[in-house]
Amino acid sequence: MGAGGDEGGDRALAEDGDAAAFAAAYRLLAPQVRGWARRQVPDDLAEDVVSETFLVLWRRWGDAPAADDGLRPWVFGVARNKVLHVREQHGRVLRSVAGAAAAEPTRAPVPDPADRLAGDDLARRLLALLPPAEGEAMSLTVWGGLTPGEAAEVLGCSPSALTSRLSRARARLAAALAGGVVDGGGPGGGVVDGGGPGGGRLGREERDGAGQDGTGQDGTTDDGRPGPGAAGRGGRGR
């Protein structure tokens, strides 16, 4: 066989090896990405996220880290970008539908049993109570199965900052459950909106005293350092 034939055979073997490695990565990571994505967006959109994520992985297989060298956070980083894109597109569609509905005569609503919240919908509503940074930290570690180090790599922060976000998120959700912000009445339970200035996301200053500078109620940042408003909150002249 000539040199050209040898090169063709080597290329075919390399492609076969890539296909086998990609298939193994898909079997390992696709269920994890799917489970995480379903808690970020509705199921039909979650499948789009999974498909597009692994299409990117296949196209960029040569650039992706090896399986034992950070492949999972790399894949979740792609999936996170896809979720953000899907949310933006879905939001535009919902706004268009809402505008069209507002132009029609008002009709009596028809109850739909499918509107009852399933577990994934409740998870999305729970995450909606948190500031975005804390919600992503929770979703990647609790539902995505990433380690704090992997989640920190996806979000571009330090592991200590990620751990701080997780601690604050758990405290907020515990307070929400204890305070009746979350309806725990079965799988159809949802988030109870207080209707006042404190309703909605728990990250608002009215609810927990957290400032827009990313500091917690105790005046510390993600890394445990005093925030810019800590002196004012802790008192001067000690």
N, C-alpha and C positions, 0 to 999 in steps of 0.2 A: 504494500500500500504506500502511496506517495506521501510527501509531506503535507499536501493539501488535505488528504484523507485523514492523516493523523490529527491535524488541527480541528477538522470537523468533528472527529470522534471525541476529542478532548472537550470541545465546546458543548457537545450533546451531554457528556457526562457531567459537566459543570451545571448545565441547566437542569438535569435530572436531580442533582444534589440540591440545588436551590429550591426546586419544587417540593422535594421531600422535607426540607427544613422549614419551608413556609407552611406546609400542611401541618407539621408538628406544632409550629407556633400558633397556628389558627386553632387547632384542637385545644391547646392549653389556654389561650388568652381570649378567644371569642366569647366563651360563656361568662368570663369575668367582665369583659367590656359590656356585654349585653345586659347582665344583671345591674351593672352600674348605670348604664344609659337609660334603662327603664325607670329609674328613680329620678332622672333628670327631665325626660320628655315622655309623651305618650308612647305606647308600645309600637305603633306603626312607624313613628318617627325614630324610635330607638333602633329598629331594624335598619333604617337608612343610615344611621350613625355607624352601626357595626359594619355594614357593607362598604361604606365609603372609607372607613378607617383602614380596613384590611386591603382595599384597593390601593390606598396610598402606600401601605406597607409593602405590597407586592411590587409596585412601581419603583419604590425606593429601597428595595431589599439590599442592594449593594451598599447603601449609605446607613442602613439601620444597624444598631449595636448587635453584637452577638447575643445569643439567648442568655448566656451567663454574665453579660456585661451591660445590663441596663435596658434590655429590650422592653420589658413590661412598662416602666415609666415612659419610655419613648412612645409606645403604642397608646398609652393613656393620654399622653400629651396631644397626640393627633386626635384622639377621640374627644378630648375636651374642646379643641378648636371646632370640631364638627358639631358638637352640641351647641356651642355658642352661635354658630352659623345657622343651625336649624331653628334655634329659638328666635333669632332675628327674623328669619323668613316667616316662621309660623306667626310671629307677632304681627307682621305686616298683613298676613292673610286675615287674622282675627280682626284687626282694625278695619279692613275693607268690608268684612262681613257685618261687623257692628254698624258701620256707616250705612250699609244697604238696609239693614234691619230697622234702623232708626227712621228711614224714609218711608217705611211701610206702615199701614194702619196698625195700631196696637191690637194684639190678639191675646186671648187668655192662654197662659202657658199650659202645656200638656205634660203631666208628670211622666218621667221616663225612668224606669228602674235602673237603667244603665248608668244613670247619673250618680248612683250611690258610689262612694269612694271605695276603691279596692286598696289593697296594701300599698302598691306602688304609688297610687295617687296620694295616699296619706303621707307617705315618705316625702314626696315632693312638697307637700304643704308644710310638713315639719321643717324641711330645709328652708322654705320661704320665710320662716320666722327668724332665721339667722342672718347676720350680715354676710355678704357674698363670700368673703375670704374664709369665714368659719364654716359656712355651708359646704364649700368645696373641700375643705379639709376633712369634714365629717364624711362626705359622700365618697371620697376617694379611699379613705381608710376603712370605714365601716362597711360600705356596700361595694366598693371596688376591690377591697381586699389588699390594697397596697400597704406596705410598711410606712411608718412616718417618714423614713428617709426617701423612699420612692415618691411618696406624695409631695414632699418638699421639692424634689427635683422637678416634678410636673408643674408645680405652682411657682417655681423660681424663688423659693425662700429657704431659710436655714431650717434644719431639723428642729432646733429649739423654738423657732417661731411657729413652726407647724404644731408642735406639742402644746404651745401656749394657746393657739387657736382652738385646738381640740378641747382643752380644759375649759375654756370659756364657753364653747358651744355646748358641752355637756351640762354646764351649770345653767345656761339659759334654757335648755330644753327641760331640765329638771324643774326649774322654776315655773315654766309654762305648764307642765303637767300638774304641779302642785297647786298652781293658781287657777286652774280651770280654763286656761287659754286653749288647750287642746281637748277636744271631745273624745274620750276614750271608749265610747260606747260601741265597741265591736268594730269589725273591719270597715264598716261604712262611716266610722267616725271621721270628723274633720277638724279644722281649726276654727275656733270660735273667735270672731272679730269683735272686739269690745266696742267698736263703733265710735270711740272717742279718739282724742289725740294720741292715746297710747296703743290703739289698735294696730294690727298689721305686724310688720317686722319688729322682732324684739330688739333689734340692734339700734332702734331709735333712741335718741337722748331722753325722750320723755319716759321710756320704759326702763332703761337700765343705767342711764347716766354716762354712757359711752360717748366720747366726742368724735368729731369727724376726723380727728388726727389719728384714729386707729387705736387709741388707748382704751383700756378697760375702765370699769367703775373705780378701781383702786388707783387709777392714774398711771398704770404701767403700760408699756408697749408690748408687742409680740415677744420680744426677747427679754422681758422682765425689767427693762430700764425705765426710769421715771419719764413720763410723757411730758410734753410741753406745758400741760395744764396741771401737772401734779402739785406744784408748789401752791397754786391757788386753792386746790381742793384740800390739801393736807394742812393748810394754814401756814402763815408766815411768822417769823420772829421767835421760833423755838430756841 
